Amino acid sequence: MGTIQRQHGFTKVEILAVIGIVVVTGALAALAVNAARVKERDAVRLSHVRQMQSVLENYFSETNAYPGGEGLPLGDAAVSACLGTGGFKADCAGARTIFLKIVAGTIPSGLTHQSTCGQPARDAFCYSVGTGGGSYAIQFELEGSVDQAGIASGLNCALPNGIKPGQCP
């Protein structure tokens, strides 16, 4: 009597099924990681804008006006890396009071060039002071929306009274 020999191993269908599962899982993981990166970049951008709003209020309290500037790219090493008593400057040397030693710029990754300013034009937090120094606007872009705060993906505007979706007035 002969014995039946059983083959041990995987069939081609089983191997293809495992490969398919691994590919789908990898794709879903990549999507989740990308979404998390977008949210993290936007959180940092929003944090920098809110920090700048707070610092601008401190500046206003001391000088009774917001610092000058029109279409000024915040965080630019040549023109707006520091905020002292003389306004935005490349550095704060000689400033009586320093409000923000390092002005943060935007993270350009993932942006679609909706908020650009400076020479050469680039993605930036674009600051402009209002007439007479009594107000300001910071135009900025986000990749995604922050529904809880009423902030949209794309262009947003930071003003002394808060952040509003859309282009600055």
C-alpha positions as CSV (number, residue, x, y, z in Angstrom):
1,M,0.0,0.0,0.0
2,G,1.3,3.3,-0.9
3,T,1.1,6.4,1.2
4,I,-0.1,9.7,-0.1
5,Q,2.5,12.4,0.1
6,R,1.2,15.8,1.0
7,Q,2.9,18.9,-0.3
8,H,3.6,21.6,2.3
9,G,3.7,25.2,1.2
10,F,1.5,27.9,-0.2
11,T,-0.4,28.0,-3.5
12,K,0.0,30.9,-5.9
13,V,-3.5,32.1,-5.0
14,E,-2.6,32.2,-1.3
15,I,0.6,34.1,-2.0
16,L,-1.2,36.6,-4.2
17,A,-3.9,37.1,-1.5
18,V,-1.2,37.9,1.1
19,I,0.6,40.3,-1.2
20,G,-2.8,42.0,-2.0
21,I,-3.5,42.5,1.7
22,V,0.0,43.9,2.4
23,V,-0.4,46.4,-0.5
24,V,-3.8,47.6,0.6
25,T,-2.6,47.9,4.2
26,G,0.5,49.8,3.1
27,A,-1.6,52.2,0.9
28,L,-4.0,52.9,3.8
29,A,-1.1,53.5,6.2
30,A,0.5,55.9,3.7
31,L,-2.8,57.9,3.4
32,A,-3.2,58.1,7.2
33,V,0.4,59.3,7.6
34,N,0.0,61.9,4.9
35,A,-3.2,63.2,6.5
36,A,-1.5,63.4,9.8
37,R,1.4,65.4,8.3
38,V,-1.0,67.9,6.7
39,K,-2.8,68.4,10.1
40,E,0.6,68.8,11.9
41,R,1.9,71.4,9.4
42,D,-1.4,73.3,9.6
43,A,-1.3,73.2,13.4
44,V,2.2,74.7,13.4
45,R,1.1,77.4,10.9
46,L,-1.9,78.3,13.0
47,S,0.2,78.3,16.2
48,H,2.7,80.7,14.5
49,V,-0.2,83.0,13.4
50,R,-1.8,83.1,16.8
51,Q,1.6,83.7,18.5
52,M,2.1,86.6,16.1
53,Q,-1.3,88.0,16.9
54,S,-0.4,88.0,20.6
55,V,2.9,89.6,20.0
56,L,1.3,92.3,17.8
57,E,-1.1,93.1,20.7
58,N,1.8,93.5,23.0
59,Y,3.5,95.8,20.5
60,F,0.3,97.8,20.2
61,S,0.0,98.2,23.9
62,E,3.5,99.7,24.2
63,T,3.5,101.8,21.0
64,N,-0.2,102.6,20.5
65,A,0.1,101.4,16.8
66,Y,0.9,98.2,15.0
67,P,4.3,97.9,13.2
68,G,4.5,99.2,9.7
69,G,4.7,97.0,6.6
70,E,2.8,96.3,3.4
71,G,2.9,92.8,2.0
72,L,5.7,91.9,4.3
73,P,6.7,88.2,4.4
74,L,6.9,87.4,8.1
75,G,10.1,85.5,9.1
76,D,12.1,86.8,6.1
77,A,15.7,86.9,7.3
78,A,16.3,90.2,5.3
79,V,13.3,92.2,6.4
80,S,11.2,90.6,9.2
81,A,13.2,88.1,11.3
82,C,12.7,90.1,14.5
83,L,10.1,92.4,16.0
84,G,11.4,95.1,18.3
85,T,10.4,98.7,19.2
86,G,11.4,99.9,15.7
87,G,9.0,97.3,14.0
88,F,10.0,94.4,11.9
89,K,13.7,94.2,11.1
90,A,16.3,91.7,9.9
91,D,17.7,91.7,13.5
92,C,16.9,93.4,16.8
93,A,20.2,95.0,17.4
94,G,19.7,98.3,19.2
95,A,16.0,97.7,19.9
96,R,14.9,99.1,23.3
97,T,12.4,96.3,23.7
98,I,12.3,93.0,21.8
99,F,8.8,91.6,21.4
100,L,9.8,88.6,19.3
101,K,13.4,87.7,18.7
102,I,12.6,85.1,16.0
103,V,9.6,85.7,13.8
104,A,8.4,82.4,12.4
105,G,7.6,82.0,8.7
106,T,5.3,79.6,7.2
107,I,6.0,76.0,6.3
108,P,5.8,76.0,2.5
109,S,5.2,72.2,2.0
110,G,1.8,71.4,0.7
111,L,0.8,75.0,-0.1
112,T,-0.7,76.0,-3.4
113,H,0.8,79.5,-3.7
114,Q,-2.4,81.4,-2.7
115,S,-0.7,83.6,-0.1
116,T,2.5,85.0,-1.6
117,C,4.5,88.1,-1.0
118,G,8.0,89.4,-0.8
119,Q,10.8,89.7,-3.4
120,P,11.0,87.1,-4.9
121,A,7.3,86.2,-4.3
122,R,7.0,83.1,-2.2
123,D,4.5,81.3,0.1
124,A,4.4,83.4,3.3
125,F,2.5,84.8,6.2
126,C,1.9,88.2,4.5
127,Y,1.6,91.1,6.9
128,S,0.1,94.5,6.2
129,V,-0.6,97.3,8.6
130,G,-3.9,99.3,8.3
131,T,-4.2,103.0,7.8
132,G,-2.7,104.9,10.7
133,G,-1.3,101.8,12.3
134,G,-4.7,101.0,14.0
135,S,-5.1,97.5,12.5
136,Y,-3.3,94.8,10.7
137,A,-4.0,91.8,8.5
138,I,-1.9,88.6,8.1
139,Q,-2.9,86.7,5.0
140,F,-2.0,83.0,5.3
141,E,-2.8,79.6,3.7
142,L,-3.7,76.3,5.2
143,E,-3.8,72.9,3.5
144,G,-6.9,71.7,5.4
145,S,-9.7,73.2,7.3
146,V,-10.1,73.5,11.1
147,D,-13.9,73.2,11.3
148,Q,-14.0,73.8,15.1
149,A,-12.4,77.2,14.7
150,G,-14.2,78.1,11.5
151,I,-11.0,78.2,9.5
152,A,-11.1,77.0,5.9
153,S,-8.5,75.3,3.7
154,G,-6.9,77.8,1.4
155,L,-6.7,81.5,2.2
156,N,-7.4,82.8,5.7
157,C,-6.9,86.2,7.3
158,A,-5.8,87.1,10.9
159,L,-7.0,90.4,12.1
160,P,-6.9,92.0,15.6
161,N,-10.3,90.6,16.3
162,G,-9.7,87.0,15.2
163,I,-9.1,84.8,12.3
164,K,-11.6,84.7,9.4
165,P,-11.7,82.4,6.3
166,G,-11.0,84.0,2.9
167,Q,-8.8,86.7,1.6
168,C,-7.9,89.7,3.8
169,P,-9.8,92.9,3.1
